[in-house]
Amino acid sequence: MKIAMVGSGYVGLVSGACFADFGHDVVCIDKDPSKIEKLKDGIMPIYEPGLDALVESNVKAGRLDFTTDLAQGIKDASAIFIAVGTPSRRGDGHADLSFVYAVAEEIGANLSNDAVIVTKSTVPVGTGDEVERILAKSGTSHRFSVVSNPEFLREGAAIGDFKRPDRIVIGAEDDFGRDVMREVYRPLFLNESPILFTGRRTSELIKYAANAFLATKITFINEMADLCEKVGADVQDVSRGIGMDNRIGAKFLHAGPGYGGSCFPKDTLALLKTAEDYDSPTRIVEAVVKVNDSRKRAMGRKVLDALGGMDAARGKKVALLGLTFKPNTDDMRDSPAIAIAQTLSDAGVEIAAYDPEGMEQAQPLMPKVKMCENPYEAIEGADAIAIVTEWDAFRALDFARVKELAKAPVLVDLRNIYQPDDVRALGFTYDSIGRS
Ligand code: NAD
């Protein structure tokens, strides 16, 4: 089966490479010529573990190709996926659907065979209806069906998530759409991955409901962490204590500096806008968005406290370890590190930082921050060290070296990767999240 993937970013490229690995013939299309040139030269435009080898082997096998030419790329494809970005629209927080609709127009103008058009991008309820209208208006003589197939992969573990998903959700309105999608995912049927067929609008909403629920879980445990600090409890144990209950589940209960990334912040906002438009408020999600927003700067203030407070902090130096919103990605979109660095900068603090993969993307977002070659360069002369992202590289710091290099042995661990007693025994002043 031939598949076209329009948009070759974190989702499109991983999905395209995985479909090729399942044996389909895949063309990944992107309007960004530099991305396509890199891919043709075997260079990955993003960092995702295992992606380079997967792309290389499938290109070699002749199952994966790249182009900027949409008309050529979608030719003979039975399924055409739309995997372009749906960022927050400036000003009102609605999902910006201009990229999705532009692709729909282009597909309509160039369709040269019957095909199923699949929105893999995260899109608000009703977007599939609009894509269908655009295609109908194009006057194409070919049969088409518009299907919703949201993606649930996580950056950093994207290939495993795509190949072994908890479930595949397909929102289709006719047999043509359902039959083609069954063929697309046949290799996963064999894996016994559960497939849920629903209506298109339901499928669109499932994606937002899932992300909002996960964001709620994170925000809930973050508030519990704040309470733990006040009452003298330990949030790690609270987390374990509630997570062992199967009705709750242990995942997404790690207290930290607040959720970030390319999905949760924009998707929770977009869900609020949909709820508002349909006059059906989602007050829990409203609270989650507010609480999370204020948490990021509060984390900056936590670091200022470790420096002796706002006044004492001016002119001091902080080392930030980790900048991406989570480990194993280079994605900086809405990372808590941005607000933390801004809060510190606003207070006159000098910042040096190290991140294994994210510094190139981070630098334009935090121009005053000095990017370093390794954690120890960042730590040199620092009055406090803050762990912002739990990269493995920070899990076994050489504390003797840290103590020698830093001006003061002060560690603020915003990911709870160390044991307080162990670090304090080494002579450090140590603060973390929800562990008084
Ligand atoms: P991205 O920004 O990494 O990639 C989008 C790509 O689309 C870019 O390379 C861009 O050049 C390309 N593009 C834009 N307009 C185009 C056009 N007209 N023709 C061809 N290419 C075009 O975005 P992403 O992170 O891959 O996200 C894509 C969608 O998937 C979003 O809706 C997002 O919410 C959703 N999603 C993302 C993740 C994730 O972890 N990143 C997970 C699940 C769902």
Residues whose N, C-alpha, C, O or C-beta is under 5 A from the ligand:
A	BS01	NAD	V6 G7 S8 G9 Y10 V11 G12 I29 D30 K31 D32 A83 V84 G85 T86 F99 A102 V103 K120 S121 T122 E151 F152 L153 R154 E155 S262
